[in-house]
Amino acid sequence: MHRTEPPQLATWILEHGIPGDCDEALRGDLLEGFRSGRTDGWFWRQALAAWFIGWLRYLSMRRSLLIFATLWSTLAPAFTALLDNTVQNPRLFNPAWTSVNVLSMFWLWVALNTSFLWTGMLLFVLAQSRLASTHGWNNLKRAFRLAPLIFLPTYFATFVLMNLFAYPGFEIHAVTLKPLGEITDWALRADALRLPYFVAILWAMWGATPLMKSFSANLSDWAPATSQTQTPAAVATPRFLLDTYGAKRFLSLLVGAGLLNALIAGFLLCRLPASHTPSVQSLLSRAAIYVALGALAGMAGIYLYWKNPASPFRTAPPLPFPLFALACAAGWVWVPAMVLFSEQLSAATALAGAIGAFFLAAGLRHIAAFAFATASSNSIEPPEEFEIFTETLYRPPREVEGYVIALSLYCAAWAVATRSNYTACTLLALSAFLFGWKRTFTPTDATNPHREYKRAVMRLALVFLPAVLITTWALLDGVAHRNYVEAVKAARAKAAQDAADENAKQQTQPAANGISGYHSIILWPPLEKKQIVAPVLRPASLLTPSDAKPIIIRFDGPYWYFQPPGKAPSLSAHQARGTPLAIDIQTNNAIPLVMEAHQPLGASIRVARCRAIHIAVLNRDNRSGILNVALLLTDSSSTGHPQLYLGQEPVVSSQPEHFTLKTAPVREELQFAVPQPATLRKFDEITVMFLPESPNSGVGPKVAIEQFELLSR
């Protein structure tokens, strides 16, 4: 027995869940359709669709406020970091005064945050000239008074919830908080700081913001034709020839469903071959199969929605299904290449997505002209009335596609630079789709179905072979990337096993397992076997005019390990003997580790007599990333210890093109030229600073100094 009343919860959503007044026409149409034999699932889908479109229309009427509140709240972490740096500045605020006057500091904090909110609201009012003329100043005054009252409870509620979520609180390093860096910080802490500002601006300005034109049509457009007694004229005339907006909206839904289905099939079925050395013929055949699977999966996705009982295209489609599927397949054939490139974290993902979006837009442009040509030709337009100076008074329509394309291209370039391949793919695909849509010209004979079928088949045939070739390229790169990753894993596993075996043999030797157990470390070279030599009088100065040969100085100084803001190890620093080649020293916090090597000379050297300094180093660092070495000359005998910086040079074996998993130390020689004239007259100490890339700043490099070679001028 069929029920005569629809589900109560779905009916309540139609009556109370949609903002604004209840649409009685929509409710009546849905109730009539349900009583004529529709199922509960159909009624639920229609109710949820109406709820979604109703909220979309309601929010789109205030989209300018939503966009501005989002953009202004994005600056909130930067404002907070600037505020913290200002309060902690001893020149502006005395620490003793701030600790005593807690209440005064609280009200100062409230005033500063209120000024930040009011500044944003004022900018929004200046940008929206209709605010003052439409609603008057009374609503604006109320909004400005309401903003701090909304902000304070929202801020403290967010603060309590975030501290409970990340108990005992977020770990914050004040040294790393920079205002410009906080703008692009999208971590949980930064998003929690943005939320109170977003809610305060949105809540305060909601009633004072004028309504804009809604993006959505009436909700009754979503209700299907439910009447069982249609006239022959109504049956003969397809409904979507009259309701083009609903047809275009459903076509967009079908395109999204087909694309999603093609992506799912690509991630599930597109796999690299098991062979590590596949032939080109096998990769070409595999690529052709993947491209065909992408096209077929997209067609299957739209077919399910096209033939669904709730689909408005099931009885009166505006165009044939094969034509629509062929037009969309020209874009779906690029999905396998995009999926394969994305698994390799390659920037070519964005290129494949942009090409597919361009051909998809071109195909949709043609079939859109075919589908809605009849509706536009049947519409009766009133005769035009020409006025004097019509051409002078004509204003060209405002098109925002160009701005969207330019902004998407700039953001995609930034995403590629930061290796955010999925973001870059989405932005480039959007730019290519808009460009293809605007630059594709609709044919004059768009109402001829035979020509449209021929164009769709020809377009798909032309893009099939390039899609296969690019998918083959993705497979070749994927196999090479997989082989490299497996080789690196095997080499690292072997190196780790060798290191474990070596550590097991040297259990009796003292080890320094990082700076986690000490505030700072001083590492001295191992003691060499003592030799009996005759005493030699050390000269008072090296590199005298009589020295023609270069001076070789074996490194026997200490290695310093410490963290900022310190400039040297503490007096209680842990001291041990060893070489950086065999000892791992790292930090257990986010502050970088500073590693320096200090070589005292015992005698002063005149800078004017020194032409260059060569350093021989032994590199056994297995981490990927460039390592730079800087050289500093110091005169410790003079007041103030003046210094001369000679620049920095990269360690060649640490660069990507020379990076290998080193099991034995690699000997290299770095050259530093001494400028002439120089601000320093003499020096008696050489300091070598190791400067790794930021991902490796918390681990001491496995690089040791072998010797210095001083060349005379």
Secondary structure, DSSP 8 states (H G I E B T S, - for coil): ---SS--HHHHHIIIIISSSS--HHHHHHHHHHHHTT--HHHHHHHHHHHHHHHHHHHHHTTHHHHHHHHHHHHTHHHHHHHHHHHHT-TTTS-HHHHHH-HHHHHHHHHHHHHHHHHHHHHHHHHH-THHHHHHHHHHHHHHHHHHHHHHHHHHHHHHHHHHHHTTT-----GGG--HHHHHT--SHHHHHHHHHHHHHHHHHHTTTS-----SS--GGGGS----S---HHHHHS-GGGT-HHHHHHHHHHHHHHHHHHHHHHHHHH----S-SS--HHHHHHHHHHHHHHHHHHHHHHHHHHHTSTT-TTTTS-SS-HHHHHHHHHHHHTTHHHHHHHHHTT-THHHHHHHHHHHHHHHHHHHHHHHHHHHHHHHS--------TTHHHH-------HHHHHHHHHHHHHHHHHTT-HHHHHHHHHHHHHHHHHHH----TTTT-HHHHHHHHHHHHHHHHHHHHHHHHHHHHHHHHHHHHHHHHHHHHHHHHHHHHHHHHHTTTS-----GGGSS-EEEE---------------SEES-TT--S-EEEE----EEEE-TT-SS--TT-EEEE--TTT---B-SSSS--EEEEEEEEEEEEEGGGEEEEEEEEEE---SSS-EEEEEEEE-TTSTT--EEEEEEEE-GGGSGGG----SS-EEEEEEEE--SS-S--EEEEEEEEEEE-GGGTTB---EEEEEEEEEE-
